[in-house]
Amino acid sequence: MQKFFMTGGKPLKGTVQISGAKNAASKMIIACLLTEQTVTLENVPLQQETDIARELVTMLGATVTQEGHTMTVTAEDVSSTSVMELTRKNRLSILALAPLLHREKNAFVPVPVGDKIGPRPVNFHVDALTRMGATVEQVDGGYHATIGGRLKGALIELPYPSVMSTETILLAGVLAEGRTVIKNAAIEPEIVDLIMMLQKMGAIIEMGAGRHIEIIGVEKLGGCTHRILPDRMEAASYGALALATRGEILVRGAKHRDMVTFLNAVRRVGGSYEVTNDGIIFRGTEKYRGIKLETDTHPGFMTDWQQPFLVVLTQAEGTSVMHETVMEDRFGYTKALVAMGADITLFENCLGETPCRFRDKNYKHSVVINGPTPLTATALAVTDIRAGLAYVVAALVAKGTSEITGVEHLERGYEDLLGKLQSCGADVRAE
């Protein structure tokens, strides 16, 4: 599909089944490189991020088979220690360093490139592996890492609780010699799910109080079967769609424990939800009120939740404030919303109370939204997954028909988005 045509102004009503978590599945596929035995992953999402991870491990010698949402990965032999350029740019390749060092003592990965939402520095990954005994050099086009024997356990305190850096250390620590301690680790549900998978494979990992993770390295890991947790980003996206269009959507499979902060925002803005045995029902209401929100690492309000929810705030009475503390360049998409009629102003100031690493650094990472404002259809070009979903929400609120290009970004993060939208009554077609 090259583009979507969406006509708004109609409440969405229906049921959608949430897929497996994109941000867990892709990392778990790479983690399969840690063992020669077969790993079976269930509830694998069918979207491009999964395809990229599959391409990566296949490139390195793994055999991958898939039937529906079940994937088996067997990396009995590692035929290559270099991750060459993938068919689609992605930052997943950095996670292959640790498994390749364990298996072959040598690894090369290209410079990570991801969505246009700010720099994705790799210094946390490099520093951690270096502390564990690896030699990592930046060479033309990427990073080359080597190790003489085994990686060594180490005490690593992250300057910021980075998700992918925590994942790199987990993949490094499980087969390292001795004990690895991560302080200020990321503790997102996707991290916990990865830990559960690694435990099934034979790893020894303990989560302590706060952001403390301790890993005791083992000699060898084995195969396992693991079911991937539901995607909380996808769940919030359909929740925002229900609110913004003033409809009602049962998000089947959504887990209450992973959505607590989002659900609080739904209630604060004046929306409604009901937790059931099947999932969560999100209900829009006639009147919303402006609120203040700040993104943060888990258990805070996710940075991947703010884009679709910001569209809901354009329909709220009064003034809303959104303070982004996770990614420094994530409000570029609001320019298109302003063109549709939204009243949004960007600020370099920290308009919030959460400690923010972007303070006084001239990043426009806070916004003020005044509403409610009617939105008018326009042409929209998607540049990253979550901004693209914000455009989908805005287009289904707006009067008229919007043309959305760059649909490939949405396909990277959402399984069967078109079909799920149509099942809720959305007026949308693809070309």
N, C-alpha and C positions, 0 to 999 in steps of 0.2 A: 504494500500500500504506500502511496506517495503523499496523499493528503486526505484530510477529513473535511466534510461540509456539515456544519452543525447549526440547527435552527433552535433558538432558545425560547424561553417564556413558558415552558411546560413543566409541571412538577414531575419528578422522577419517582416511580413507585414500582417496587418489585423486590426480588431476592437475587443476591449475587453470592457465589461461592468464592471465598478467599483462597488464593493460591499459596504455595509454600513461599517462605521468605526469600526474596532475591538476595538480600545481604547475608543470609546464612548459607544458602545452597551453593553459591559460587565458591565460597571459602571452603566448604566441606568437600567439594569436588577436588580442590587442590590438596586438601589434607589427605586424600586417598593416596597421594604419592609417598606418604610416610611408611607404607607397608607393602610387602610383596603379595599379600593376600587380598581377596576380593571384598570390597565394601559395597553394600547395597543401600542406596538412598531412596526413601519413599517421599511422596508429596513434593517432588521436584517441579518447580515452576517451569512452564514452557514459554520461555521468552529469551531474548537475545543475550542477556547476561549469562544465562546457563549455557548457551551455545558457545560463548567466548571461553568460559572455564573449561568446557569439554574440549574445545580446540586446543587449549593450552596443554592439558594433560596428555592428550593424544599426540601432540607434537613432541612430547618428552618420552613417549614410548608406551603409555598406558593403553589398554584395550577398554573401550567403553561401549556398552550396549544399553539401549533404552526401549522400554515398552510403556507407553502412556506416561504416567508421572513417576515411574520407577526406573532408576538408573543403577547399573552395576559398573564398577570401575576396578580393574585389576592392573596394577603397575608392577608386574612380576619382574620386568627388566626395565631399566632406564636407558633408553637408546641415545639420548641426547642430554647434554647439560646446559644447553642454550635455549632460552625462549626467544625465538626470532620475532619479527614484527607480526602481530596478529592481524587478521583481516579487518578487525575493527579496533580502533584505539581504546585502550582500557588500562586502568591502574592495577588490575588484579595480578599482573606478572610479578610484582615485587614480592608477593607471598610465596612464590616458588623458590626463593633463595634458600630458606631453611630446609625444606624437604630435599632439595638437590644437594646441599652440603651434607646432610645426613647420609644420603644414598651414595654420592659420588665424590664428595669432598671438593666439588668444583661447581660453579654456577655462573651463568650470565643471564641478566634480564635487561630489557630495554628500559629507557626512561619512562616512568609511568605518566600516562596522559588520560584524563577523565573528562567529566562534564565541565563546562565553562562556568564554574561557580567559585573560582579562586584557586590559588596555587595548592598543589598537593605535595609538600616537601617530603623527602624520604629520609631526612637526617635522623629521625627517631628510629627507623628500621636499621639504618647503617650503624648508628651508635650502639644499639642493643646487640647486634651480631658481633660487632667489634669487641664489646665487653665480654662476650662469650667465647672469644678466641679466634674469630674469623678475621681474615684480611679482606677488606672490601675497598675496591678502587673504582673511581668513576673513570670510565674509558669512553672512547668514541661511541656514542649512541646508547650507552647504558652503564650497568654496574657489573663488575666481575668480582666474585667472592671465592675464596679458597680457605681450606682448613687442613692442618696436618693430620690430626687424629679425630677425636670427637669434640663437638662443642662442649664447653664447660659451663656449668651452672653459675649464675651470677645474681647479684642484687641490682635490679634496674628500677630506677624511679623515673617515671615519665614526666616531663615538664607539663604535659597536658594529657588527659585521659583519651588518647587517640584510639579509635576502634581498630584500624588496620595495624597499628603498631603493636597493640596488645595481641592481636592475632599472630603476628610474626613471632613474638616472644613465646607464645603458647606453642607454636609449631616447632620452634627451636628448642624449647625447654623440655618437651616430652621425651626426647631421645638424647638429651645432653647428659654429661657425666655430672652427677651431684644435684644440688638443689638450686632452683631458680626462683627468685622472689620478685614479683612485679608490684611496685607501689604506685599508687595513683593510676591504676588500671581502668580501662573501660569495662563497664559491667552491664552493657546492653543485653536484652534477652537473646539476641543473636550470638553474643559471646558465650552466654551460659549454655546455649544449645550446642555450640561447637565444643565446649568443655564436656558436655554430656556424651557427645559422639566420641571424643578422644578417650574418655573413660571406658566406653564400651570396647575400644580398641586395645585397652590395657594400660592407659596412662594413669598416673597418680597426680591428681590436681585438687587442690583445696582452696575454696574461696573463704577468706577471713573477713573480719569486720572492716567496714569502709571499702576502700578500693584496693584491697590486698589479695593477691593471688599467689599461691605457693605451688610449685611444680617439682616433683621428685622424678628425675630422669630414669627411664627404664632402658633395658638393652634392646628390646624389640617390641613392635606393635603388631597386632593382628587384624583380621577383618571383622566386620560387624554389620548389623542392619540398623539403620536409624531413620526415623521419620522426622522430617524437617518441620519446624514450627510454622504457624500461619504468618503471613506478611502483615505486620501492623501498619506499615506505610500504606499498603493497598486498602486496608480496612478503614483508615482515617480518610483516605481519598473519597471513598464512597459515602462515608459519613458526612464529609463536607459537601458532597453533591446533593445529598438529601436535604441538608440545611439550606444551602444556597438556593435551590430550586423550590424550597418549601414542599418537599415531597416526603416519602417514607420508604426506606430501604432496609431490609433485613440483610445484614452482612454476616452470612453464614460462615462459621469457623473463627470469627474474631474472638480473641481471648481477653477477658476482662482485665486480668492481671497485667497485661502488656499495654493496656489502653487507659490506665487510670488518669494520667495527666491530661490526655486528650479529652476524656469524658468530663473532667472538671471544667475544661474550657467550653465544651458544648453547653453545659448547664449554666455557666456564668454568662454566656452570651444570650441565653434565653431559649436555646434549643432543647430538645427532649431526646432521651434514649431509654431503652429498656434492655436489660441483660437477660437473655433466655438460655435454655440448654443448647440451642442451636447456634447462638451467636449474639449479636447486638443489633437491635432495631433502632435506627436513627430516624427521628421525626422532625421535620421543619415546622416552624411556627410563623405566624403572621408578623410578629414584631421581635426584632433583636435589639440589644443594647450594646453600645461600645464598651470595650474592655481593654485592659493592658495585658500583654503577653510577652514573655521572654523565652527564647529558645535556650536549651542547655543540654548537656550530656545526660544520659539516663541516670536517674528517673525523671529528669526534667522534660519540658515540652520539646519534642524532637524538631531539629532543623528541617527534616523532611516533611513535617506536618504543616509548617507555617505557610507555604505557598497556596495550597488549596483553601486553608482556613482564612487567609487574608482576603480572599474573594468573598467569603461569608461576611467579613467585617465591613466590606464596602456596602453591604445591605443593612448594616446596623445603625440605629439612631444614635447620633452624638459622635464623640471622638474616640477612636481606638489608637493604641500605641503598640507597635511590635518592635522588640529589641532583639537583634540577632547576635548571639555570642559564640556561635560555633563556626560559621563560615563567613569570611569577611566580605565576600562579593556576591551575595545571594539575592539582592533585591533588584537586579537589572531587569527582571521580567515585569516589574511594576510600570515601566514606561508604556508598555502595550496596554495595560489596564487603564492607565490615564487616558490613552487615546480612545478607549472605549467609553470614557465618561467618569471614571473613578476619580475621587479627590484624594490623592496620595502625595505626600511630601517626604523626601528623603533627608536625613540628617547625619552628620558625622558624629554628633554627640551620642553618648551612651544614655538613652532615655529609659533607664531601668535601674534596678538595684543589684542584679546579678553581677558578680565580679567579671569583668570583661577584658580579655587580652587585646582588644582592638581600641581601647581608650587612648585618645590623643594621637591616633595613627592615621587620621584623615580618610578612614574608610566610611562610606555611607552605609552604615549598618543598623540604623534605626529608621522607622517610618511612622508617620502620623496619618491616619485614615479618617476622613470625615464622611459621614453618611446619614441616611442612605442615599445612594446615587443610582439612577437608572443606567444600565449599560447598553451600548449599541454595538451591533455586530461589526467586525472588521476583519482584515487579513492578519493572521498571526503566524509567526515563524518560531517553532520550538527549538531551543538550544540545549536544554537538559531535561531530564526525566520529570522532576517535580515541578519546575516552571511550566512544562508542557501540560501537566495535569491541572495546574491553575488556569491555564488558557482553556482547557476543556470545561472546567467549572464555569468560567466567565462566559464562554460561548453558549452554554446551556441556560444561563441566566439572561443573556442579552436579547434585545429585540432584533430580529432579523437573522440572516444566515451568515456565519463566519466561515472563512476558509483557513484551515490549519495545515501548514506545511511542516516538514521536519518530523513526520510521524514516526520515523525510525527510532527516535529517542524514546518515544512512548513505548514502542514495541520492545525496547531493551528492558523496561522495568515492569510492564503490565501484561499479564497473560490474557489474551482474547479481550482486550479493552472494548473493541467495537461491539462484539457479541454481548458482553455484559451490559454495556450502556443501552443497547437496543432492547435487551430483556427487561429493562426498567422503563421502557417507553420513550427513550431519547430519540429525537428526530435527527439522526446522523447517518451519513453514508460515506463510503470511502472510494477513492479512485486511485 
